[in-house]
Amino acid sequence: MENSQLRGLLDGLELLEAPEELEQAEAPELLAALGALSRLRTSLDHWEPALIESARFRGLTWAQIAPALGLASRQAAERRYLRLKPQAADRPGTTREHRVDATRNLRSADRAVADWARGNAASLRQVAGLITALPRDSANRSAVNDAIDRVRAVLGSDDAAELVQPLADAARCLRATHPDLADQISTLTRATDKIRDADLARRTTPGGIET
């Protein structure tokens, strides 16, 4: 990241840490901060898979990598890596058939989680309601406020499946400030991880059903 980009990001962070300055910020400052944040997000999306690849090259297992990513299982860690770097499935030695199977497996797991979410919509919406009821200034941390906003944005959706990822993201942000609420969310996300893993195991175990 260039010095000018880093300066823009630091300026943006200063604004977020001082609500009174954020309210008084002028348009150029806000646009510069948003631009810096976008560039940082792009950089992070490149850095994370690169770090994962280095860890794998040095012999670390997916089970060891998963906790560092805040994930509950090795399958979840591998799925995250493939989502960040889908072209990894095209590495030498991977056949077209294997790539198709991997895509189908991910989609099947997503469908299984979505079906579960729709069947447990009441529980998901209840927890989401508790999150959106938190006052934005209670934690004085931008990450928490952003997590609350993301949950609020999808709470009104007719499809409860859209709550799954925002809730999982919120659990990580709320852990330090609202541990009890984070525990409630983690109970739900553990259920979705188990569903994903079970669906993947069903499809990859010899004799499993391909759909």
SERO-514317 format. One record per residue (C-alpha): residue in three letters; x, y, z. Coordinates in nm, 3 decimals. Example, Ala and Ser with C-alpha at 12.3 -4.5 7.8 and 13.67 -1.06 7.14 Angstrom:
residues 2
(atom "ALA"; (1.230; -0.450; 0.780))
(atom "SER"; (1.367; -0.106; 0.714))
END
This chain:
residues 211
(atom "MET"; (0.000; 0.000; 0.000))
(atom "GLU"; (0.140; 0.338; -0.102))
(atom "ASN"; (0.205; 0.611; 0.154))
(atom "SER"; (-0.080; 0.826; 0.022))
(atom "GLN"; (-0.323; 0.534; 0.049))
(atom "LEU"; (-0.203; 0.453; 0.400))
(atom "ARG"; (-0.244; 0.816; 0.498))
(atom "GLY"; (-0.600; 0.815; 0.369))
(atom "LEU"; (-0.679; 0.501; 0.566))
(atom "LEU"; (-0.530; 0.640; 0.887))
(atom "ASP"; (-0.726; 0.962; 0.842))
(atom "GLY"; (-1.043; 0.756; 0.800))
(atom "LEU"; (-0.972; 0.558; 1.117))
(atom "GLU"; (-0.920; 0.880; 1.309))
(atom "LEU"; (-1.261; 0.999; 1.194))
(atom "LEU"; (-1.426; 0.677; 1.310))
(atom "GLU"; (-1.260; 0.692; 1.650))
(atom "ALA"; (-1.389; 1.047; 1.705))
(atom "PRO"; (-1.764; 1.066; 1.631))
(atom "GLU"; (-1.767; 1.444; 1.663))
(atom "GLU"; (-1.503; 1.472; 1.390))
(atom "LEU"; (-1.693; 1.228; 1.170))
(atom "GLU"; (-2.003; 1.446; 1.193))
(atom "GLN"; (-1.802; 1.751; 1.090))
(atom "ALA"; (-1.600; 1.579; 0.815))
(atom "GLU"; (-1.628; 1.727; 0.469))
(atom "ALA"; (-1.707; 1.533; 0.153))
(atom "PRO"; (-1.346; 1.505; 0.026))
(atom "GLU"; (-1.234; 1.356; 0.358))
(atom "LEU"; (-1.515; 1.101; 0.356))
(atom "LEU"; (-1.451; 1.003; -0.006))
(atom "ALA"; (-1.079; 0.965; 0.061))
(atom "ALA"; (-1.149; 0.742; 0.360))
(atom "LEU"; (-1.395; 0.528; 0.163))
(atom "GLY"; (-1.146; 0.493; -0.121))
(atom "ALA"; (-0.870; 0.390; 0.118))
(atom "LEU"; (-1.100; 0.136; 0.283))
(atom "SER"; (-1.192; -0.014; -0.053))
(atom "ARG"; (-0.826; -0.050; -0.149))
(atom "LEU"; (-0.747; -0.206; 0.188))
(atom "ARG"; (-1.030; -0.456; 0.145))
(atom "THR"; (-0.891; -0.554; -0.194))
(atom "SER"; (-0.543; -0.592; -0.047))
(atom "LEU"; (-0.672; -0.808; 0.238))
(atom "ASP"; (-0.850; -1.033; -0.010))
(atom "HIS"; (-0.513; -1.092; -0.176))
(atom "TRP"; (-0.308; -1.119; 0.142))
(atom "GLU"; (-0.522; -1.377; 0.319))
(atom "PRO"; (-0.503; -1.652; 0.054))
(atom "ALA"; (-0.131; -1.581; 0.011))
(atom "LEU"; (-0.075; -1.632; 0.384))
(atom "ILE"; (-0.288; -1.946; 0.378))
(atom "GLU"; (-0.083; -2.084; 0.088))
(atom "SER"; (0.240; -2.014; 0.278))
(atom "ALA"; (0.101; -2.187; 0.586))
(atom "ARG"; (0.001; -2.490; 0.382))
(atom "PHE"; (0.342; -2.496; 0.209))
(atom "ARG"; (0.507; -2.512; 0.552))
(atom "GLY"; (0.299; -2.814; 0.648))
(atom "LEU"; (0.020; -2.657; 0.853))
(atom "THR"; (-0.306; -2.848; 0.824))
(atom "TRP"; (-0.646; -2.696; 0.752))
(atom "ALA"; (-0.745; -2.793; 1.107))
(atom "GLN"; (-0.459; -2.576; 1.240))
(atom "ILE"; (-0.540; -2.287; 1.008))
(atom "ALA"; (-0.914; -2.278; 1.082))
(atom "PRO"; (-0.894; -2.130; 1.438))
(atom "ALA"; (-0.660; -1.855; 1.318))
(atom "LEU"; (-0.931; -1.753; 1.070))
(atom "GLY"; (-1.200; -1.765; 1.339))
(atom "LEU"; (-1.354; -2.075; 1.183))
(atom "ALA"; (-1.476; -2.392; 1.349))
(atom "SER"; (-1.360; -2.661; 1.108))
(atom "ARG"; (-1.099; -2.749; 0.848))
(atom "GLN"; (-1.371; -2.770; 0.584))
(atom "ALA"; (-1.479; -2.414; 0.661))
(atom "ALA"; (-1.118; -2.294; 0.629))
(atom "GLU"; (-1.074; -2.462; 0.292))
(atom "ARG"; (-1.406; -2.323; 0.168))
(atom "ARG"; (-1.301; -1.973; 0.272))
(atom "TYR"; (-0.973; -2.007; 0.084))
(atom "LEU"; (-1.149; -2.128; -0.230))
(atom "ARG"; (-1.398; -1.841; -0.211))
(atom "LEU"; (-1.116; -1.588; -0.183))
(atom "LYS"; (-0.914; -1.755; -0.456))
(atom "PRO"; (-1.143; -1.968; -0.672))
(atom "GLN"; (-0.872; -2.008; -0.935))
(atom "ALA"; (-0.686; -2.226; -0.684))
(atom "ALA"; (-0.909; -2.507; -0.801))
(atom "ASP"; (-0.737; -2.472; -1.139))
(atom "ARG"; (-0.391; -2.549; -1.006))
(atom "PRO"; (-0.193; -2.822; -1.187))
(atom "GLY"; (-0.316; -3.170; -1.107))
(atom "THR"; (-0.677; -3.065; -1.059))
(atom "THR"; (-0.901; -3.207; -1.330))
(atom "ARG"; (-1.208; -3.042; -1.473))
(atom "GLU"; (-1.419; -3.316; -1.315))
(atom "HIS"; (-1.275; -3.236; -0.975))
(atom "ARG"; (-1.340; -2.865; -1.022))
(atom "VAL"; (-1.702; -2.935; -1.115))
(atom "ASP"; (-1.741; -3.164; -0.815))
(atom "ALA"; (-1.592; -2.901; -0.581))
(atom "THR"; (-1.833; -2.638; -0.711))
(atom "ARG"; (-2.129; -2.871; -0.675))
(atom "ASN"; (-2.025; -2.963; -0.323))
(atom "LEU"; (-2.005; -2.599; -0.216))
(atom "ARG"; (-2.342; -2.520; -0.369))
(atom "SER"; (-2.499; -2.824; -0.207))
(atom "ALA"; (-2.363; -2.721; 0.134))
(atom "ASP"; (-2.494; -2.368; 0.082))
(atom "ARG"; (-2.839; -2.507; -0.002))
(atom "ALA"; (-2.836; -2.727; 0.307))
(atom "VAL"; (-2.753; -2.430; 0.530))
(atom "ALA"; (-3.017; -2.215; 0.358))
(atom "ASP"; (-3.281; -2.483; 0.416))
(atom "TRP"; (-3.184; -2.503; 0.782))
(atom "ALA"; (-3.196; -2.125; 0.817))
(atom "ARG"; (-3.546; -2.108; 0.671))
(atom "GLY"; (-3.661; -2.378; 0.910))
(atom "ASN"; (-3.508; -2.191; 1.203))
(atom "ALA"; (-3.600; -1.842; 1.091))
(atom "ALA"; (-3.757; -1.751; 1.426))
(atom "SER"; (-3.435; -1.822; 1.619))
(atom "LEU"; (-3.221; -1.636; 1.367))
(atom "ARG"; (-3.449; -1.333; 1.365))
(atom "GLN"; (-3.465; -1.328; 1.744))
(atom "VAL"; (-3.088; -1.310; 1.776))
(atom "ALA"; (-3.069; -1.059; 1.491))
(atom "GLY"; (-3.324; -0.845; 1.672))
(atom "LEU"; (-3.108; -0.842; 1.985))
(atom "ILE"; (-2.813; -0.725; 1.776))
(atom "THR"; (-3.001; -0.445; 1.603))
(atom "ALA"; (-3.134; -0.330; 1.941))
(atom "LEU"; (-2.781; -0.250; 2.056))
(atom "PRO"; (-2.712; 0.124; 2.059))
(atom "ARG"; (-2.456; 0.215; 1.796))
(atom "ASP"; (-2.245; 0.413; 2.041))
(atom "SER"; (-2.246; 0.150; 2.316))
(atom "ALA"; (-1.913; -0.005; 2.213))
(atom "ASN"; (-1.755; 0.301; 2.050))
(atom "ARG"; (-1.594; 0.066; 1.797))
(atom "SER"; (-1.653; 0.102; 1.427))
(atom "ALA"; (-1.632; -0.274; 1.362))
(atom "VAL"; (-1.919; -0.335; 1.603))
(atom "ASN"; (-2.128; -0.059; 1.450))
(atom "ASP"; (-2.064; -0.197; 1.101))
(atom "ALA"; (-2.167; -0.546; 1.213))
(atom "ILE"; (-2.490; -0.411; 1.361))
(atom "ASP"; (-2.565; -0.224; 1.039))
(atom "ARG"; (-2.507; -0.534; 0.824))
(atom "VAL"; (-2.748; -0.740; 1.034))
(atom "ARG"; (-3.004; -0.459; 1.030))
(atom "ALA"; (-2.980; -0.439; 0.650))
(atom "VAL"; (-3.090; -0.801; 0.601))
(atom "LEU"; (-3.323; -0.844; 0.899))
(atom "GLY"; (-3.620; -0.731; 0.692))
(atom "SER"; (-3.550; -0.984; 0.416))
(atom "ASP"; (-3.809; -1.252; 0.351))
(atom "ASP"; (-3.530; -1.512; 0.327))
(atom "ALA"; (-3.381; -1.595; 0.667))
(atom "ALA"; (-3.084; -1.757; 0.491))
(atom "GLU"; (-2.949; -1.407; 0.424))
(atom "LEU"; (-2.893; -1.364; 0.799))
(atom "VAL"; (-2.644; -1.650; 0.834))
(atom "GLN"; (-2.324; -1.475; 0.722))
(atom "PRO"; (-2.395; -1.132; 0.878))
(atom "LEU"; (-2.466; -1.305; 1.210))
(atom "ALA"; (-2.142; -1.503; 1.189))
(atom "ASP"; (-1.950; -1.182; 1.119))
(atom "ALA"; (-2.124; -1.009; 1.409))
(atom "ALA"; (-2.022; -1.282; 1.654))
(atom "ARG"; (-1.653; -1.205; 1.599))
(atom "CYS"; (-1.706; -0.830; 1.638))
(atom "LEU"; (-1.923; -0.860; 1.950))
(atom "ARG"; (-1.706; -1.112; 2.135))
(atom "ALA"; (-1.518; -0.851; 2.340))
(atom "THR"; (-1.808; -0.617; 2.414))
(atom "HIS"; (-2.113; -0.846; 2.428))
(atom "PRO"; (-1.985; -1.200; 2.502))
(atom "ASP"; (-2.324; -1.345; 2.598))
(atom "LEU"; (-2.478; -1.234; 2.271))
(atom "ALA"; (-2.174; -1.358; 2.080))
(atom "ASP"; (-2.221; -1.698; 2.247))
(atom "GLN"; (-2.582; -1.713; 2.125))
(atom "ILE"; (-2.468; -1.640; 1.771))
(atom "SER"; (-2.186; -1.894; 1.795))
(atom "THR"; (-2.438; -2.163; 1.888))
(atom "LEU"; (-2.618; -2.095; 1.561))
(atom "THR"; (-2.301; -2.077; 1.352))
(atom "ARG"; (-2.177; -2.405; 1.497))
(atom "ALA"; (-2.501; -2.560; 1.379))
(atom "THR"; (-2.449; -2.427; 1.026))
(atom "ASP"; (-2.088; -2.547; 1.025))
(atom "LYS"; (-2.203; -2.896; 1.122))
(atom "ILE"; (-2.462; -2.892; 0.846))
(atom "ARG"; (-2.202; -2.786; 0.590))
(atom "ASP"; (-1.956; -3.049; 0.707))
(atom "ALA"; (-2.221; -3.322; 0.711))
(atom "ASP"; (-2.336; -3.234; 0.362))
(atom "LEU"; (-1.979; -3.230; 0.234))
(atom "ALA"; (-1.906; -3.565; 0.400))
(atom "ARG"; (-2.220; -3.715; 0.249))
(atom "ARG"; (-2.116; -3.607; -0.099))
(atom "THR"; (-1.749; -3.701; -0.076))
(atom "THR"; (-1.780; -4.033; 0.107))
(atom "PRO"; (-1.773; -4.336; -0.126))
(atom "GLY"; (-2.133; -4.428; -0.197))
(atom "GLY"; (-2.254; -4.075; -0.120))
(atom "ILE"; (-2.534; -3.928; -0.326))
(atom "GLU"; (-2.450; -3.667; -0.589))
(atom "THR"; (-2.722; -3.408; -0.647))
END
